[in-house]
Structures are given as C-alpha cells and as structure tokens.
Amino acid sequence: MAIQRLTPAELKVRLDAGEKLVLLDVREPGEVAVCVVAGSKAIPLGELTRRVGELDPSAATVCICHHGVRSANAASTLERLGFAQLYNLTGGIDRWANDVDPTLRRY
C-alpha cells in the first residue's frame, strides 16, 4: 500500500468519526512545545529508526510535521520498515492550525 496524503480537514473528519489513528508528530521537542495536534505521539524524525519499537506497524499511522516534508520522510522510513497503513498530513500542523484549529499557536 502506498503512502497516502491526508488533508487536515480529512483527518478531522476521520478523528471525529472515532477512527483509530496513530498521530505521529516528527517535529523537534521545541516545536512540539509551541503547538500540537491533540493525541499525537512525539518522536523526532532523527530518533525515528531508533524508537520505531514504540509504534505498532499494523496501526494506521498519520505522520505530522510543520509543513509536510519531514513527515513525508518519516512515512517513507516507516514504509521501508514494514508499516502498511501510512498517511502524510499535507501542509502539516501549520495547515491544521489554519484549516481546523485556529486557536493553535503558529510559528
């Protein structure tokens, strides 16, 4: 299964419907301290391969970063490691803040 793109609006609909998704935030700790999508698990991209055991390869996983570039890299890494259901949040948390939750701080 190829990595799929998911817009913030699409992700919100799926979360509101109760779909079980792992939200993997691959930004650095200082970025996560500014704002976060509620329920996300934070693992910086540089630590992902070392900490991959903290994730379930059978779970649908949405990779999140600031604008969508690091999360695309994270999704590719996870795909190589055998994860089957992967999504990249297009526009990252910046677009999430714009389209879904304008109360989030932006940077």
N, C-alpha and C positions, 0 to 999 in steps of 0.2 A: 504494500500500500504506500503510495507516495505521500509526502508531507503536504498537508492541505493548508490553505490560508483561511483565516477566520477573521472577520472584521469585529471590532468591538461590539457593534450592535448585534451581530450574530451570536457572539459569545454571551452577551447579556441575556438574550432570549433562551439560550440553552441552560444557563445557570438558573434563570427564573423558573424554568420548567423542571428543575431539580436534577438535571443530568449530572452524573458523577464525572467530574473532570479534575485532573490534577493541573493546577495552575503553577507553572514553574517559572519563577522570576530569576533571570540570569544576570541581573544588574549587580553592581558592586554595593556593598553594605551602605555606603554613604548615600547612594541613590535611593535605595530602599527606605532609608530613614526619612527621605523627603516625602515620598508617597508610595502607595502600594495598592494593588487590587486585593480586596479582602479575600482571605482564604488562600493566598499564594504561599508557596514554599520557596524560600530564597536559597539558591545555590549559585554563586557567581560563576560565570562561564569558565573562568580559569580553573575552577575547582571541580567542574562537572565530571570529568572522567574519573577522578579520584573518589568522588562521592556518589557515583551512579547507583551504588547499592542501596541508597536511601529511597530510590524510586522503584515503582512497580512497572516492569516492561510490558505488562499486559493492560495497563490502565491507559485510557485516553488522556494524553498529556498536551497541554497548551503552553507553548514557550512564549515568554514575555520579556521584553527589554524596553529600552527607552523609545526607539523608533522602529524596531523590527529587524535590524541587521544582525545583532548578536543572537537574538532568538532564532533566526534562521540558521545560524551556525550551530546553535545548540540542538535544534531539531535534526540537523544533518548528522551531528555526532551521535545523538540517541538512535537515529535510524541505523547507523553503522553498528551500533551495539545491540541491535535486535529489537528495539521498540517498534511496535506495529502501528499504533494509532497516534499520529503526531500532527499537531497544528501549530502554525506560527501566527501570532496575533499581529495583523497588519497595522502598521502605524504605531505599534507598541503602546506603552502606558500614556504617552503623550496624546495619541488619538483617543484612547479610552477616556482620558480626562476631558477631552474636547467633546466627544460624542455621547458619553454615557454618564460620567460623574464629574461635572464641572466644579465640585467642591474640592477636588484633589489639587494640591499644590503642583505647579508645573515648574520645570527647570530647563 
